Amino acid sequence: MMSKTTVSSASARSMSSRPRILLTDDDAMIRMFVGEVLSQHYHIETAATAEQAQDFLMNQTFDLMLLDLSLPDEDGLVVLRKLSLRCQLPVIVISGRSDDENRIAALEMGARDYLVKPFNPRELQLRIEKCLTYTERTDTRSLTEQTFGSWVLDSSTRTLQHRNDGEVRLTRAEFDLLAALVHAGLRVLSRPVLLEAISNGEQVATDSSLTVLVHRLRRKLENTNPADVSIQTVSGMGYRLNITGNNSSTV
């Protein structure tokens, strides 16, 4: 009896130390087969829809996500774009879409890798190992903290700190808006993309509310010393961060 208890405890410790992977695919056979193969090395949770995946992501922590693009309730590219705006969870796309357009779109939206179905399970495992190894080499603090100009944005505590002026308080929508702009780097984000980023569940943001948020956030960023970060309006396209602080823009 004691021997069984010892083995069970060791097994539990081993399982808890395994990387956690969320496999999201509407094909039950893929979920069963791939999940069974990968469960020998990782802790696997499976989701058949974007909604189920969102529930997992809200309640559990994962090291990697395997994402199919053809989901019944939402296109996988949309799911990927939302993830890239809100967190830095590594994503490997597994899809039957073999065209360059979808592959490039997925990589542009932040996917770490793209594997076309059907694939060899061993190849998938190698790609997972490569992705996890890269993530482990990254400073874990940088996964939650992002520095831009004199600012530090911490997604784990949802706080914004200035090097000289300390913490600047942000509303939920202001934080989500800034996080999307910071994650984008120098890329311009369109108003529809930013509206999606600041919408909260059933509460959908409006175009006028986005204008107000940009104005409020711009004032908070520029009312500091040094004021080296601003939100730049790109006519006809949207907004991006301007790290120089020398050019001011209006909505």
BELPENOR-V696916 format. One record per pair of residues at least 4 apart in sequence whose C-alpha atoms are under 8 Angstrom apart, sorted by the first residue. I is the first residue (numbers start at 1). GAP is how many residues later the second one is. D is the distance in whole Angstrom. If there is no record, write none. Layout:
i->{I | I}
gap->{GAP | GAP}
d->{D | D}
This chain:
i->{1 | 2 | 3 | 4 | 5 | 6 | 7 | 8 | 9 | 10 | 11 | 12 | 13 | 14 | 15 | 15 | 16 | 18 | 18 | 18 | 19 | 19 | 19 | 19 | 19 | 20 | 20 | 20 | 20 | 20 | 20 | 20 | 20 | 21 | 21 | 21 | 21 | 21 | 21 | 21 | 21 | 21 | 22 | 22 | 22 | 22 | 22 | 22 | 22 | 22 | 22 | 23 | 23 | 23 | 23 | 23 | 23 | 23 | 23 | 23 | 24 | 24 | 24 | 24 | 24 | 24 | 24 | 24 | 24 | 24 | 24 | 25 | 25 | 25 | 25 | 25 | 25 | 25 | 25 | 25 | 25 | 26 | 26 | 26 | 26 | 26 | 26 | 26 | 26 | 27 | 27 | 28 | 28 | 29 | 30 | 30 | 31 | 31 | 32 | 33 | 34 | 34 | 35 | 35 | 35 | 35 | 36 | 37 | 38 | 38 | 38 | 38 | 39 | 39 | 46 | 47 | 47 | 48 | 48 | 48 | 49 | 49 | 49 | 49 | 49 | 50 | 50 | 50 | 50 | 50 | 50 | 50 | 51 | 51 | 52 | 53 | 54 | 55 | 56 | 57 | 57 | 62 | 63 | 63 | 63 | 64 | 64 | 64 | 64 | 64 | 65 | 65 | 65 | 65 | 66 | 66 | 66 | 66 | 67 | 67 | 67 | 67 | 67 | 67 | 68 | 68 | 68 | 68 | 69 | 69 | 69 | 69 | 69 | 69 | 69 | 70 | 70 | 70 | 70 | 71 | 71 | 74 | 74 | 75 | 76 | 77 | 77 | 77 | 77 | 78 | 79 | 80 | 80 | 80 | 80 | 80 | 80 | 81 | 81 | 81 | 82 | 82 | 82 | 83 | 83 | 83 | 84 | 84 | 84 | 84 | 84 | 85 | 85 | 85 | 85 | 85 | 86 | 86 | 86 | 86 | 87 | 88 | 90 | 90 | 90 | 90 | 91 | 91 | 91 | 91 | 92 | 92 | 92 | 92 | 92 | 92 | 93 | 93 | 93 | 93 | 93 | 94 | 94 | 94 | 94 | 95 | 95 | 95 | 95 | 96 | 96 | 96 | 97 | 97 | 97 | 97 | 98 | 98 | 98 | 99 | 100 | 101 | 102 | 103 | 103 | 104 | 105 | 106 | 106 | 106 | 107 | 107 | 107 | 107 | 112 | 113 | 115 | 115 | 119 | 119 | 120 | 121 | 122 | 123 | 124 | 125 | 126 | 127 | 128 | 129 | 130 | 131 | 132 | 133 | 134 | 136 | 138 | 138 | 139 | 140 | 141 | 142 | 144 | 144 | 144 | 144 | 145 | 145 | 145 | 145 | 145 | 146 | 146 | 146 | 146 | 147 | 147 | 147 | 148 | 148 | 148 | 148 | 149 | 149 | 149 | 150 | 150 | 150 | 150 | 150 | 150 | 151 | 151 | 151 | 151 | 152 | 152 | 152 | 152 | 153 | 153 | 153 | 153 | 153 | 154 | 154 | 154 | 155 | 155 | 158 | 159 | 159 | 159 | 159 | 159 | 160 | 160 | 160 | 160 | 161 | 161 | 161 | 161 | 162 | 162 | 162 | 164 | 165 | 165 | 168 | 170 | 170 | 171 | 172 | 173 | 173 | 173 | 173 | 174 | 174 | 174 | 174 | 174 | 175 | 176 | 176 | 176 | 177 | 177 | 177 | 177 | 177 | 178 | 178 | 179 | 180 | 180 | 180 | 181 | 181 | 181 | 181 | 181 | 182 | 184 | 184 | 184 | 185 | 185 | 186 | 186 | 186 | 187 | 188 | 188 | 188 | 188 | 188 | 189 | 189 | 189 | 189 | 189 | 189 | 190 | 190 | 190 | 190 | 191 | 191 | 191 | 191 | 191 | 191 | 192 | 193 | 194 | 194 | 195 | 195 | 195 | 195 | 195 | 195 | 196 | 196 | 198 | 199 | 199 | 199 | 200 | 200 | 205 | 205 | 206 | 207 | 208 | 209 | 210 | 211 | 211 | 212 | 213 | 214 | 214 | 214 | 215 | 215 | 215 | 216 | 217 | 218 | 218 | 218 | 219 | 220 | 221 | 221 | 221 | 222 | 222 | 222 | 222 | 222 | 223 | 227 | 228 | 228 | 228 | 228 | 229 | 229 | 229 | 229 | 229 | 230 | 230 | 230 | 230 | 230 | 230 | 230 | 231 | 231 | 231 | 231 | 231 | 231 | 232 | 232 | 232 | 232 | 232 | 232 | 232 | 232 | 233 | 233 | 233 | 233 | 233 | 233 | 234 | 234 | 234 | 242}
gap->{4 | 4 | 4 | 4 | 4 | 4 | 4 | 4 | 4 | 4 | 4 | 4 | 4 | 4 | 27 | 28 | 27 | 23 | 24 | 25 | 23 | 24 | 43 | 44 | 45 | 22 | 23 | 24 | 25 | 41 | 42 | 43 | 44 | 21 | 22 | 23 | 24 | 41 | 42 | 43 | 44 | 45 | 22 | 23 | 24 | 25 | 31 | 40 | 42 | 43 | 44 | 8 | 12 | 21 | 22 | 23 | 24 | 42 | 43 | 44 | 7 | 22 | 23 | 24 | 25 | 26 | 29 | 41 | 42 | 43 | 44 | 5 | 6 | 21 | 22 | 23 | 24 | 42 | 43 | 45 | 46 | 5 | 21 | 22 | 23 | 42 | 44 | 45 | 46 | 4 | 21 | 4 | 20 | 4 | 4 | 5 | 4 | 15 | 4 | 4 | 4 | 87 | 4 | 9 | 10 | 11 | 4 | 84 | 4 | 5 | 6 | 87 | 4 | 5 | 7 | 5 | 6 | 4 | 5 | 23 | 4 | 22 | 23 | 24 | 25 | 4 | 21 | 22 | 23 | 24 | 26 | 29 | 4 | 22 | 4 | 4 | 4 | 4 | 4 | 4 | 5 | 27 | 26 | 27 | 69 | 25 | 26 | 27 | 28 | 68 | 24 | 25 | 26 | 27 | 25 | 26 | 27 | 28 | 9 | 24 | 25 | 26 | 27 | 28 | 8 | 25 | 26 | 27 | 6 | 7 | 8 | 24 | 25 | 26 | 28 | 4 | 5 | 6 | 25 | 4 | 5 | 4 | 5 | 4 | 4 | 4 | 28 | 29 | 32 | 4 | 4 | 4 | 11 | 26 | 29 | 30 | 31 | 4 | 28 | 29 | 4 | 114 | 115 | 4 | 5 | 6 | 4 | 5 | 25 | 26 | 99 | 94 | 95 | 98 | 99 | 112 | 90 | 93 | 94 | 111 | 68 | 55 | 21 | 22 | 41 | 45 | 19 | 20 | 21 | 22 | 19 | 20 | 21 | 22 | 23 | 36 | 13 | 18 | 20 | 21 | 22 | 20 | 21 | 22 | 23 | 19 | 20 | 21 | 22 | 20 | 21 | 22 | 5 | 6 | 19 | 20 | 4 | 5 | 18 | 4 | 4 | 4 | 4 | 4 | 11 | 4 | 4 | 4 | 5 | 8 | 4 | 5 | 6 | 7 | 19 | 14 | 4 | 9 | 4 | 5 | 4 | 4 | 4 | 4 | 4 | 4 | 4 | 4 | 4 | 4 | 4 | 4 | 4 | 4 | 4 | 4 | 4 | 5 | 4 | 4 | 4 | 4 | 9 | 10 | 11 | 12 | 7 | 8 | 9 | 10 | 11 | 6 | 7 | 8 | 36 | 4 | 5 | 6 | 4 | 34 | 81 | 95 | 79 | 80 | 94 | 12 | 13 | 14 | 76 | 78 | 79 | 9 | 10 | 11 | 12 | 8 | 9 | 10 | 11 | 5 | 6 | 7 | 8 | 26 | 4 | 5 | 6 | 4 | 24 | 17 | 8 | 9 | 10 | 11 | 16 | 7 | 8 | 9 | 10 | 4 | 5 | 6 | 7 | 4 | 5 | 6 | 61 | 59 | 60 | 52 | 4 | 5 | 4 | 4 | 4 | 25 | 26 | 40 | 4 | 24 | 39 | 40 | 43 | 4 | 4 | 21 | 22 | 4 | 17 | 20 | 21 | 36 | 4 | 39 | 4 | 4 | 14 | 17 | 4 | 8 | 58 | 59 | 60 | 59 | 4 | 5 | 56 | 55 | 56 | 54 | 55 | 56 | 53 | 46 | 49 | 50 | 51 | 52 | 4 | 5 | 48 | 49 | 50 | 51 | 4 | 47 | 48 | 49 | 4 | 16 | 19 | 46 | 47 | 48 | 4 | 4 | 4 | 16 | 4 | 9 | 10 | 11 | 12 | 15 | 8 | 9 | 7 | 4 | 5 | 6 | 4 | 5 | 4 | 5 | 4 | 4 | 4 | 4 | 4 | 4 | 40 | 4 | 4 | 4 | 17 | 37 | 4 | 35 | 36 | 4 | 4 | 4 | 12 | 13 | 4 | 4 | 6 | 8 | 9 | 5 | 6 | 7 | 8 | 23 | 4 | 18 | 15 | 16 | 17 | 18 | 12 | 13 | 14 | 15 | 16 | 11 | 12 | 13 | 14 | 15 | 17 | 18 | 8 | 9 | 10 | 11 | 17 | 18 | 7 | 8 | 9 | 10 | 15 | 16 | 17 | 18 | 5 | 6 | 7 | 16 | 17 | 18 | 4 | 5 | 6 | 5}
d->{6 | 6 | 6 | 6 | 6 | 6 | 6 | 6 | 6 | 6 | 6 | 6 | 6 | 7 | 8 | 7 | 8 | 7 | 5 | 6 | 5 | 6 | 8 | 6 | 8 | 6 | 5 | 6 | 8 | 8 | 5 | 5 | 7 | 7 | 6 | 5 | 6 | 6 | 6 | 5 | 6 | 7 | 6 | 5 | 6 | 7 | 8 | 7 | 6 | 5 | 6 | 7 | 7 | 7 | 6 | 5 | 6 | 6 | 5 | 6 | 8 | 6 | 5 | 6 | 7 | 7 | 6 | 8 | 6 | 5 | 6 | 7 | 6 | 8 | 6 | 5 | 7 | 6 | 5 | 8 | 7 | 8 | 8 | 4 | 6 | 8 | 7 | 6 | 7 | 6 | 7 | 6 | 8 | 6 | 6 | 8 | 5 | 6 | 6 | 6 | 6 | 7 | 6 | 6 | 8 | 7 | 7 | 7 | 6 | 8 | 7 | 7 | 6 | 6 | 8 | 5 | 5 | 7 | 8 | 7 | 6 | 6 | 6 | 6 | 8 | 6 | 7 | 8 | 6 | 6 | 8 | 7 | 6 | 7 | 6 | 6 | 6 | 6 | 6 | 7 | 8 | 8 | 7 | 7 | 7 | 6 | 5 | 6 | 8 | 7 | 7 | 6 | 5 | 6 | 6 | 5 | 6 | 7 | 7 | 7 | 6 | 5 | 6 | 8 | 6 | 6 | 5 | 5 | 6 | 4 | 6 | 7 | 7 | 6 | 8 | 8 | 6 | 6 | 7 | 6 | 6 | 7 | 7 | 7 | 6 | 6 | 8 | 6 | 8 | 6 | 6 | 6 | 8 | 7 | 7 | 7 | 7 | 6 | 6 | 8 | 6 | 8 | 7 | 6 | 7 | 7 | 6 | 8 | 7 | 6 | 7 | 7 | 5 | 6 | 8 | 6 | 7 | 7 | 7 | 7 | 8 | 7 | 7 | 6 | 8 | 8 | 8 | 5 | 6 | 7 | 6 | 6 | 5 | 6 | 7 | 8 | 8 | 7 | 6 | 5 | 6 | 6 | 5 | 6 | 7 | 8 | 7 | 5 | 5 | 5 | 5 | 7 | 7 | 8 | 7 | 8 | 7 | 7 | 6 | 7 | 6 | 6 | 6 | 6 | 7 | 6 | 6 | 7 | 6 | 8 | 5 | 7 | 7 | 8 | 7 | 8 | 7 | 8 | 7 | 7 | 7 | 6 | 6 | 6 | 6 | 6 | 6 | 6 | 6 | 6 | 6 | 6 | 6 | 6 | 7 | 8 | 7 | 8 | 7 | 7 | 6 | 6 | 8 | 5 | 5 | 6 | 6 | 6 | 4 | 6 | 8 | 6 | 5 | 7 | 8 | 6 | 4 | 6 | 6 | 8 | 8 | 7 | 6 | 6 | 6 | 6 | 5 | 8 | 7 | 7 | 8 | 7 | 6 | 5 | 6 | 6 | 5 | 7 | 8 | 7 | 6 | 5 | 7 | 8 | 5 | 5 | 6 | 7 | 8 | 7 | 7 | 8 | 7 | 7 | 8 | 6 | 6 | 7 | 7 | 8 | 5 | 4 | 6 | 5 | 6 | 7 | 7 | 7 | 7 | 8 | 6 | 6 | 6 | 6 | 6 | 5 | 8 | 8 | 6 | 8 | 6 | 8 | 6 | 6 | 6 | 6 | 6 | 6 | 7 | 6 | 6 | 8 | 6 | 8 | 6 | 6 | 7 | 7 | 7 | 7 | 8 | 6 | 6 | 7 | 7 | 7 | 8 | 8 | 7 | 6 | 7 | 8 | 6 | 7 | 7 | 6 | 5 | 5 | 6 | 7 | 7 | 5 | 5 | 6 | 6 | 6 | 4 | 7 | 6 | 8 | 8 | 8 | 5 | 8 | 6 | 6 | 6 | 8 | 6 | 8 | 6 | 7 | 7 | 7 | 8 | 8 | 7 | 6 | 5 | 5 | 6 | 8 | 6 | 7 | 6 | 6 | 6 | 6 | 6 | 6 | 7 | 6 | 6 | 6 | 8 | 8 | 6 | 8 | 7 | 6 | 6 | 6 | 6 | 6 | 6 | 7 | 7 | 6 | 6 | 5 | 7 | 7 | 6 | 8 | 7 | 6 | 6 | 5 | 4 | 7 | 7 | 6 | 4 | 6 | 5 | 6 | 5 | 7 | 8 | 6 | 8 | 7 | 7 | 6 | 5 | 6 | 8 | 7 | 6 | 5 | 6 | 6 | 8 | 7 | 6 | 8 | 6 | 5 | 7 | 6 | 7 | 7 | 5 | 6 | 7 | 8}
